[in-house]
Amino acid sequence: MIRWMALVACVLLSSVALASGPEGIYSFRNYGSEQGLRNEAVTSLSQDRTGFLYVGTEDGLFRYDGERFLRLGIAEGLPSDSITVLHATRQGSLWVATQKGLVAWTGVVSGSPKLKVFLPDKEVLGIASSDAGHLLVSTTVGTFEGNEQKLQLTPGMPHQAGAAWISPTVRSSCLPPVAGSIDTTR
């Protein structure tokens, strides 16, 4: 009787596994102007903690809500329409690097908020943050660290493009290119 029950259990479990489909098969959807994405030359992607997908392009920041893209740009408080790097923190801010500076986007769309612009004359190469919200920003002139109130140049960090130092406690979304490879998994 026990063998019979074990055989039935194996058959049921294998049929459930087969019904879920083979591993490694994914579905893809294309998005474009029909959904509101005016520029398909994507420079960066990020998803905030509420589930919105943000797409950085040379023509603005686009927020996808599951159906349509909403374009965000200078009129909504960004310093430039040309987006270079995006990074979402666990605290809810979306750091948006543009060609004219870096801002901490809070998701407010209406009312054209005036956002504080960090590093207005620096080229941002990558952004990483810790679980506690400590920010590291890699630029062509060095690495800045801080939070939504202040970023300052970190002494002793690499000052050349392409060099990076990352702590194992820092969660990364974008790193500058380096020789070899970096394991950013936990």
C-alpha positions in Angstrom: 0.0 0.0 0.0 2.8 2.4 0.9 4.5 1.7 -2.5 1.3 2.4 -4.3 0.8 5.7 -2.5 4.5 6.7 -3.2 4.0 5.9 -6.9 0.8 8.0 -7.1 2.6 10.9 -5.3 5.5 10.7 -7.8 3.2 10.7 -10.8 1.2 13.7 -9.4 4.4 15.7 -8.6 5.9 15.0 -12.0 2.7 16.1 -13.8 2.7 19.3 -11.8 6.4 20.0 -12.7 5.7 19.3 -16.4 2.6 21.5 -16.4 4.6 24.5 -15.3 6.6 24.4 -18.5 10.3 23.7 -19.3 12.9 25.7 -17.5 14.6 28.6 -19.4 11.6 29.5 -21.6 10.6 33.2 -21.2 8.1 35.3 -23.0 9.2 38.7 -24.4 7.1 41.8 -25.3 8.3 44.7 -27.4 7.3 48.2 -26.3 7.4 51.4 -28.4 5.6 54.5 -29.3 2.2 52.8 -29.3 2.6 52.3 -25.5 4.1 55.8 -25.0 7.9 55.0 -25.2 8.9 57.8 -27.6 12.6 56.9 -27.7 13.6 53.2 -28.0 17.4 54.0 -27.5 17.5 52.9 -23.9 20.4 54.0 -21.7 19.4 52.5 -18.4 16.6 50.5 -16.6 15.5 50.4 -13.0 12.5 49.3 -11.0 11.4 51.0 -7.8 10.0 49.3 -4.7 6.4 50.0 -5.7 6.9 48.1 -9.0 7.1 51.0 -11.5 9.7 50.3 -14.3 11.8 53.3 -15.2 13.4 53.6 -18.6 16.2 56.1 -19.2 16.7 57.4 -22.7 18.4 60.3 -24.4 14.9 61.9 -24.7 13.8 61.6 -21.1 12.8 59.3 -18.3 9.8 57.0 -18.9 7.8 55.4 -16.2 5.9 52.2 -17.1 2.8 51.3 -15.0 2.1 48.0 -16.6 0.0 49.5 -19.5 1.5 52.8 -20.7 4.7 54.8 -20.5 4.6 58.3 -19.0 7.4 60.6 -20.1 9.2 62.7 -17.4 11.7 65.4 -18.2 12.7 69.0 -17.5 9.1 70.1 -16.9 8.9 67.5 -14.1 12.1 68.7 -12.3 14.9 66.7 -14.1 18.0 68.8 -14.9 18.2 67.3 -18.4 16.2 65.0 -20.7 19.3 62.9 -21.5 19.4 60.1 -18.9 22.6 58.2 -18.4 22.2 56.0 -15.3 19.3 55.0 -13.0 19.4 53.4 -9.5 16.5 52.6 -7.2 17.2 52.5 -3.4 15.3 50.4 -0.9 14.3 53.7 0.8 12.2 54.6 -2.3 14.3 57.1 -4.1 15.2 56.7 -7.8 18.6 58.3 -8.4 18.6 59.7 -12.0 21.9 60.7 -13.6 21.5 63.1 -16.5 24.1 65.0 -18.6 23.5 68.0 -16.4 23.5 66.4 -12.9 22.2 63.8 -10.6 18.8 64.0 -8.7 17.0 61.8 -6.2 13.6 61.3 -7.8 10.8 60.6 -5.2 8.2 59.6 -7.8 6.1 62.8 -7.6 4.9 63.6 -11.2 2.5 66.5 -10.8 3.4 69.9 -9.5 6.9 70.1 -11.2 8.9 69.7 -8.0 12.2 71.5 -7.7 14.8 68.7 -7.2 18.2 69.3 -5.7 20.9 68.7 -8.4 24.0 66.9 -7.3 27.3 66.8 -9.2 26.1 69.2 -12.0 29.4 69.1 -13.9 30.4 65.4 -13.4 29.9 62.4 -15.7 28.3 59.7 -13.6 29.5 56.2 -14.6 27.7 54.1 -11.9 25.6 54.2 -8.8 25.4 51.7 -5.9 23.7 51.9 -2.5 23.7 49.9 0.8 20.6 48.5 2.4 20.7 51.4 4.8 20.7 54.0 2.0 24.4 54.9 1.9 25.2 55.9 -1.7 28.3 55.5 -3.8 28.5 57.4 -7.1 31.3 56.6 -9.5 32.3 59.5 -11.8 35.2 60.3 -14.1 36.8 62.4 -11.4 36.4 60.0 -8.5 33.9 58.3 -6.2 31.4 60.4 -4.2 29.5 59.0 -1.2 26.7 60.3 1.0 22.9 60.4 0.9 20.0 62.5 -0.3 21.3 65.6 1.6 25.0 65.6 0.6 27.5 63.8 -1.6 31.2 64.4 -1.1 34.3 63.2 -2.9 35.8 60.2 -1.1 39.6 60.5 -0.5 41.6 57.4 -1.3 39.1 56.0 -3.8 40.2 55.6 -7.5 40.1 58.8 -9.5 40.3 57.4 -13.0 37.5 56.2 -15.2 37.1 52.4 -15.2 38.3 51.7 -11.7 35.9 50.6 -9.0 35.9 49.5 -5.3 32.8 47.9 -4.0 32.0 46.6 -0.5 30.3 43.3 -0.2 27.5 45.0 1.7 26.7 47.4 -1.2 23.9 46.5 -3.6 24.9 47.5 -7.2 22.8 48.4 -10.2 25.4 49.7 -12.5 29.2 49.6 -12.3 31.8 51.2 -14.5 33.7 48.8 -16.8 36.7 47.1 -15.1 39.3 44.6 -16.2 38.2 41.1 -15.2 34.9 40.5 -13.5 33.1 41.5 -10.3 30.7 39.1 -8.6 27.9 41.3 -7.3 25.7 38.4 -6.1 25.1 38.0 -2.4 
